[in-house]
């Protein structure tokens, strides 16, 4: 039908969005619901998984007030990745979900290294050992809440939890499973060795269904809760980072995606399996292909933190601007280098290239001349320096020269930040036409599965477009080069022992 559509759902860290997409990748309508992130202890981040389902149902009902959901041809979900929840035989959570941001499993890293070996773990899972992968937190459960693992009928990622609520099946895709660290990336199956070392049984894990294939159909109960038509095909999806890559049409090695979201995620396409400490190797949506992904947990999160803690008064102005826009206008008037203020953005520890769970943020160069606009610009520049560190490392490991970053996410709306990114990295930055590329990636998979296009790659080419382009400015880039090579790259390695010791002295294990 010419007036039909597909639905892409993004169940992220703080909200659920459901967007109806047409054949050209245009958003027809959007439903949205938010949910709470809990922090019961310092460094612990949890969620009530029931809120994921409530949020999905609410977002879909909201969507249904804007258009006729019976016209939908398929639905596909993307999600916050390493987050997981143990459930009973009825699919009900038996404790809060532990999220990707959670840092409680730092002590378990040594256990994994002893049981498996960190290099061996890396080769199998494609993931350098860190507190981000789910399996370290599952090992924490084994040691601190063993009854939870004994009682758990299944351990579900967010995708699997929502698929079960929609279809009644305990299923997920290899691309949704691989962020857990439990997958053998070469075979695309659960790794017996890692699963056993995590304290789990394989029968506690979901059945794996290839990305882009039908994973089930909407049940009568789910239809009543959401407004979806009973029997609607549900398509196996991707984690949010990989989905953003598909939504940016990253299907060749010369372009990379750069998602300026709560967590900064960048990814390069690779037709072969490659392991390196410079990145995490993730399943891509195309068969036999991978995304070489780098991540910075303290992305837009750091900006939001700064506004909340130090610029909350800007919410009370009479200007028709949000605080970030006011700060950006002031920061744009400053010279490159924020008048000597340099920031290392490890607000939520660091993954690549150091993989240090004890890392924290660093700011140097303070003088009495600095104000909050300098700090705001230093955040933007620090994240850009970190992107150069990550991107250059991936290009060195693969031998592939990048031609452009396709950027999306809330941070991509900032023209200042996009230009700083281009100047610092010397790589053009091009906005995806939609800031909702993550959700569009799910829509592309649904469109291909619905038969709109012969394959996923064709669907991505037809449904994606780019917008404004930010080219590097050589004269500004030369100024940033000096700050980067003479200062930034040396900062964390130079004081890392003291940063790690400070964390040890001030944080409970």
C-alpha positions, 0 to 999 in steps of 0.5 A, spaced: 500 500 500 502 506 498 500 509 504 503 504 509 509 505 513 514 501 518 515 503 525 522 503 528 523 503 535 529 506 539 529 504 547 534 508 549 537 509 556 532 515 558 526 514 553 523 510 548 521 513 541 517 510 536 517 513 529 513 511 523 517 511 517 515 511 509 519 508 503 523 514 503 525 514 510 521 520 512 518 520 519 511 521 519 509 521 526 513 520 533 511 517 539 515 518 546 515 516 553 521 517 558 523 513 564 527 513 570 535 512 571 536 509 578 543 510 582 542 506 588 550 507 590 555 511 587 557 508 580 551 503 580 546 505 575 539 501 574 532 501 571 526 498 572 525 493 566 517 494 567 518 501 565 521 499 558 515 495 556 510 501 559 515 506 555 514 502 549 506 501 550 506 508 551 510 511 545 506 506 540 499 508 543 501 516 542 503 514 535 497 511 534 493 517 536 497 520 530 496 515 524 492 508 523 497 503 526 493 498 522 497 501 516 504 498 519 507 493 515 513 491 520 516 493 526 523 493 529 527 495 535 533 498 537 536 499 544 541 501 549 546 495 549 549 492 554 543 493 559 540 486 561 535 484 566 534 477 569 527 474 569 522 469 572 519 464 567 513 469 566 518 474 563 517 478 569 524 482 572 526 479 579 531 485 580 532 491 577 536 491 570 543 493 570 545 498 565 551 499 560 553 505 565 554 501 571 561 501 574 560 496 580 564 490 576 571 493 577 573 488 581 571 482 577 575 484 571 581 481 575 577 474 575 575 474 568 582 475 566 584 469 571 578 465 568 579 466 561 585 471 560 583 478 557 587 477 550 583 471 549 576 474 551 578 480 546 579 475 541 573 471 542 568 477 543 571 482 539 571 487 546 577 489 550 575 487 557 572 493 561 566 494 566 562 496 560 560 489 557 555 485 561 558 479 563 563 482 568 556 485 571 553 478 571 559 475 574 558 480 580 551 477 580 554 470 581 559 473 587 554 478 590 547 475 589 548 468 587 540 467 588 538 471 583 542 467 577 539 461 580 532 463 580 533 467 573 529 463 568 532 468 562 538 473 562 535 478 557 538 484 553 533 490 552 531 487 545 530 480 548 525 483 553 521 487 549 521 482 543 518 477 549 513 482 551 511 483 544 511 476 541 512 471 547 518 468 544 525 469 548 529 471 542 534 476 540 539 477 534 547 476 534 548 484 533 544 485 540 547 479 544 554 481 542 555 487 546 554 483 552 561 480 551 558 473 551 558 472 543 563 468 539 563 473 534 566 469 528 561 463 529 555 468 531 553 463 537 554 464 544 561 462 547 560 456 551 567 458 555 565 465 556 558 463 558 560 458 563 565 463 566 560 468 567 556 463 572 550 462 567 547 456 563 546 457 556 539 455 557 538 462 560 540 465 554 535 467 548 535 464 541 539 467 536 535 470 530 539 473 524 539 481 524 533 483 519 529 477 519 522 476 522 523 474 530 516 473 531 509 476 531 505 481 535 501 477 540 493 479 542 495 481 549 501 486 546 496 488 541 491 490 546 497 494 550 500 497 544 495 499 539 499 495 534 495 490 529 495 483 532 500 478 527 504 484 525 511 482 524 517 484 529 524 484 525 530 482 529 534 489 530 541 491 532 544 495 538 543 503 538 550 504 536 550 499 530 543 502 528 545 509 528 551 506 523 545 503 518 541 509 519 547 513 516 548 509 511 555 506 513 556 500 508 563 502 506 569 503 509 571 510 507 565 513 511 564 512 519 558 514 523 559 519 529 553 519 534 553 525 538 549 522 544 549 521 551 555 516 549 559 518 543 559 512 539 563 512 532 564 506 528 568 504 521 565 499 517 569 493 516 568 487 511 572 482 515 573 481 523 579 485 526 581 486 533 585 491 536 585 495 543 583 501 539 576 499 538 570 494 539 568 489 534 561 489 533 556 486 528 554 490 522 547 489 519 550 486 513 552 479 513 559 477 515 561 485 516 563 488 522 563 495 525 569 497 528 567 502 534 569 506 539 566 509 545 566 515 550 561 514 555 562 522 557 559 525 551 552 529 551 552 526 558 558 531 560 554 537 557 548 535 561 551 535 567 555 541 566 548 545 565 545 542 571 550 543 576 553 550 573 548 553 569 541 551 571 540 559 572 540 559 565 533 556 565 530 562 568 532 567 563 526 570 558 530 568 552 527 563 547 533 559 548 535 553 552 541 553 556 546 550 551 544 555 546 546 560 550 553 557 552 554 555 545 553 563 543 558 565 548 563 559 547 563 561 539 566 567 541 572 564 544 578 562 540 580 555 539 583 552 545 578 556 550 584 561 552 588 555 555 583 551 558 584 543 556 579 538 558 580 530 558 572 528 558 573 521 562 566 523 566 564 516 566 571 512 566 574 511 559 574 505 554 578 505 548 584 506 548 586 505 555 580 501 558 581 504 565 575 503 569 578 508 574 579 513 570 576 520 571 576 527 568 581 532 568 581 539 567 588 544 566 589 551 565 585 554 570 586 562 571 582 567 574 580 569 566 576 563 565 568 563 566 563 557 564 563 559 557 570 557 557 569 550 560 563 549 556 567 550 549 573 546 553 568 540 553 566 540 546 574 541 544 576 535 549 571 530 546 573 532 539 580 531 541 578 524 544 575 523 537 581 524 533 585 520 538 580 514 537 579 515 529 586 516 528 587 509 532 582 506 527 585 508 521 592 506 523 589 499 525 585 498 518 590 502 514 583 505 511 583 513 510 576 516 512 573 521 508 567 523 512 564 522 519 556 522 518 554 525 524 547 524 528 544 525 535 542 531 539 549 534 539 549 534 532 544 540 532 550 544 535 554 547 529 559 550 533 561 542 535 560 540 528 565 545 526 570 543 532 570 536 530 572 537 523 577 542 525 580 537 530 580 531 526 581 534 519 575 530 517 569 533 514 563 532 518 556 531 515 550 531 518 545 526 517 538 529 515 535 526 521 537 526 528 534 520 529 538 516 525 538 510 530 531 509 530 531 510 522 536 504 522 531 500 525 526 502 520 531 500 514 531 493 517 523 493 517 523 496 510 527 491 507 524 485 511 517 488 509 519 487 502 520 494 500 527 493 497 531 487 495 536 487 501 538 492 507 544 495 503 539 498 498 534 500 503 539 504 507 541 507 500 534 509 499 532 511 506 538 516 508 540 523 506 545 528 508 545 535 510 549 540 512 557 539 511 562 542 515 569 542 512 576 542 516 579 549 516 586 548 515 588 555 519 584 553 525 586 545 524 593 547 525 592 551 532 588 545 534 594 540 532 599 543 537 594 543 542 593 536 541 600 533 539 603 537 545 598 537 550 592 533 550 595 526 548 600 526 554 595 528 559 592 522 561 598 517 560 602 522 564 598 523 571 594 516 570 597 513 576 595 518 580 588 518 577 587 511 578 590 512 586 585 517 587 579 513 585 582 507 589 582 512 595 575 515 594 571 510 591 568 504 595 569 497 592 
